[in-house]
């Protein structure tokens, strides 16, 4: 209420401890009016803890009189009372030492631009999830995978011998047998499960030589740029696993369907801006389009991306994880389209670029097929890209090391329960797409 | 004549004294007459006989006793036997329990008996319980690191694991010498297709695949600058993993084992064993004998596990003649350090996994032991030693764990040899090793009469390719590639 009251309180009670004083003051200032007094906390732990705190000393403002030379004690090399403090110019090392490097402010950097760029990276957690990703990529979301894709793995020639038993062994190896401890950790078992399933699918190479025209690449860096309306967008980041192939994937939907997407209206989520949660940078390189590989790479076409939910650095919720999958698939497709057809926006690509993606957390799988029909993304009208998404498919219900017992009844037995073979069929069909 | 006869009824420890005033001949008859005459004879300690007439009854040596021979002839006058027809009964052999040392007494023999009982218990239990019984008790043990900075580590490890090193590879992998060309026949292209089961075209495909993999990692892919001392892991780790996966998948059509195999990335391989003993120098257990325990905890870059066992390279008996270096110093002088923690025996997957046998392991030489760094520290001679020690320890641990998963252990030695392979590389130089485990019985009590030795074959390091320049792999060595393919093609 009254600062004078507070000051008198403080003067009258020099030995009252700070916390009690604050409690008293907080009663006087119920809405945090004593904020300025609270901000000066007693941090030092040596010496007397309960004395009154001196008010902050305001430094004397130096007076600048132009034309007047101040007499400093700089030449005398020691302090002399009455003379001014010498002011020296800033010293810079004449050699470069990385330990003592301070970055210049953004405005002085050579790549600084006035217009900000919105960057989507590995750690971005988009608020609106797949809707936001669909708006940013100008894509029409179609729930469920294309049916002709699923029929690929129904063909008995394309199936692995003893498929169910081997997949169940792969799951058990990943979930139970891979460690000397009782159970492996989530990031370990999700990684092992994905690698085991890929190893199983790759054993079909003996019957299907077209699978031999692919290779797995770890940790490549992706960069792609596009504009949407007035905003500039970039996608940058390092992917987990990428399956690249010598041959491009065939297009999933025909020309008719593609031309029909022109009538589709993109879903907006007013009042939330579509650029929410994207990193805004003013220092960026324009027109970066890099698929992660240089020169004449023998496997130029992206086939499938594999995403794992990393639990340590950034934990993404399922919707945001799916958005990340969409964005990175789109980024790979766009980078390759730019390389093939140039960076000028094209209304309709002659051959749409198709890229697939699979995301998992060790039990739940998300399947995605993205078809890039157009690189003209500035307007909201015209031909759209297409996106088939099948989300939250469980490969098995439970994989328990010890049974779940409630009220002396076994609710869930130990071991693998609730295995669903159709999920692996979808995985296999995505793997075989383009080869079978 | 007075005879004292100590007798005892069948199975009774009570001795009764019979005083008989008879003559020896009559005594013999009496003995035969008695229903348990035979038993009496056998169980008589001694027969007192006071010899002499009445004159000598109270002489000084009255207490002197003579002993009649215990063994009465069994075939005494045969006809006398016939008189006992009516009273003849079947002579039963008494069955007494074996005399063994006590189980609970505070004595050395009781301790030995306890150990015996434990061994019998382990032999009689299923495999999972065997493993847990063997590794149950934690004690201080030497931790053997496969990748070690110690000098001449391979000789020490050979001694710890009873392994003999044979330079070169077994006959399976050494190509047969090309016969001299005779009668104008053109030199067969056998030199090219030295890999059995793969044609020229297929080999050329594999060659181009390997080229593409190397180029992908070293040339085409944009990578960030590697961290300090993690150059090998971040540059050649992905290259080797891609190489192994691509070759395994490609060779699946020639080697059906690989189709059913399991490929592990950075698995754990552990093994625990005992070898040798020492006298405890100090403490409340001073002067006792203590077995020396060892533990290997290894993490290869990747490994291939299969469902069937690989065939042996040489028969068991061939290892009897091999030489294992003997080191008389204590292990801690190597230097080797002791710790106490969980004893693990692990092949890379737990017991229920169907792929319980090992095929090939791949190891990456880390920056710390890279040959350039060894050259800087003037230890270039230790480069090969390091590779051998690494292969020895890793493969011994893997094959030993495989044998234990099948139920063989210290006191139940392997009935068939366990075989595995390893490739150790630093990205440019490749070394190939084959290991045959002939014995797991390495502890003091089981090693005394054990002529079997384990065998390690190995090559020197061979260059796969010189360098990558302008999008081309320069100097790809076909022989090394052939060896690699042969290793992966190994099947029963």
Interface residues (C-beta under 8 A of the other chain):
Chain A: X169 X172 X173 X176 X177 X178 X179 X180 X192 X195 X196 X199 X202 X203 X205 X206 X211 X212 X215 X216 X217 X218 X219 X220 X221 X290 X292 X293 X294 X295 X296 X297 X298 X299
Chain B: X209 X212 X213 X215 X216 X219 X220 X221 X222 X223 X224 X238 X241 X242 X245 X246 X249 X250 X252 X253 X258 X259 X262 X263 X264 X265 X267 X268 X270 X342 X344 X346 X349 X350 X352 X353 X354 X471
